[in-house]
């Protein structure tokens, strides 16, 4: 085993007082809803809102004086970049971060604000990695790998130590997987302390890289996902070796369950997480029977989500629940009908969000108009009841496709 429990304990001592020992709290309402005893580890409370600080700091503190003077370079489009930049700045180490050209400006700005020199180059993460490796050789810098490095793995493993110190009775840990540094470190720590504990990994079904390795599959990898923090095309060599020995299984989660998990954490736990941060809960939503009756620990590994993306996810989930819907109502094209429809909707308990007339739809009579009304309601059953009220008043109504 390339990383041992002693390495992780040494990392915990090394980084103590410099990263937050985050809470591990029981999610009472979610436990009731899901049928398991669910505990959430709030890595979103770290300074950069991600667990990545642990591994980055352990790596930087492990450098020799000569290596510190040379400076470090890393490749990342998000949390690893900020973890390395923040801790390098604190320790007085010169830091360069290579980020793909398409990285959102907010992430670039935040990384620069934390003291790093940002190089925007490469169309993809893989291209950015190749550029970072070239610059590392040209400038004699120390490369800080995002996951496939023993010091990084040991740093992330400190989460496993904390979780079993905080709640020793946990019998299952559900851990998101990108390149595998997080699950490798947690698995080494947890299995050394409690050999019978089960380690379950979670990947986006768009990026099943570790699943492919462990189960000898050839599932397609790539595409767009809201869990960009775990969107890694190829898992690490070190991390895969550890996972093969210690991880029981990997659950693949789709975009809808990732979105639902984000919304549940926001609505119930009042906690903002990014897509990767919600992956553990998404896995339990995907296979609820697997976790029933168990004491399950998972971590909210990151909270850096773009506000516009979060707003879109919230609205999409409201639409799925039927709490936001667009009714297409066919009415005679004459004065006063809009007010009548508004009264009908209001009396039925609907809140009108938006109204649009459509007089050009060829399927309707020229003496009628289509009225598209976006409404808010309590739930899907309420939306259907509102639709029935309008139809009973004599106005043909349909709920537009995509709104359920």
Buried (B, 14 or more C-beta within 10 A) or exposed (E): BBBBBEBBBBBBEBBEEBBEBBEBBEBEEBBEBBBBBBBBBBBBBBBBBBBBBBBBBBBBBBBEEEBBEBBBBBBBBBBBBBBBBBBBBBBEBBBBBBBBEEBBEEBBEBBBEBBBBBBBBBEBBBBBBBBBBEBBEEEEBBBBBBBBBBBBBBBBBBBBBBBBEBBEEBBBBBBBBBBBBBBBBBBBBBBBBBEEBBBBBBBBBBBBBBBBBBEEEEBEBEEEBBBBBBBBEBBBEBBBBBBEEBBBBBBBBBBBBBBBBBBBBBEEBEBBBBBBBBBBBBBBBBBEEBBEEBBBBBBBBBBBBBEEBBEEBBEBBBBBBBBBBBBBBBBEBEEEBBEEBBEBBEEBBBEBEEBEEEEEEEEBEEEBBBBBBBBBBBEBEBBBBBBEBBBEEEBEBBBEEEBE
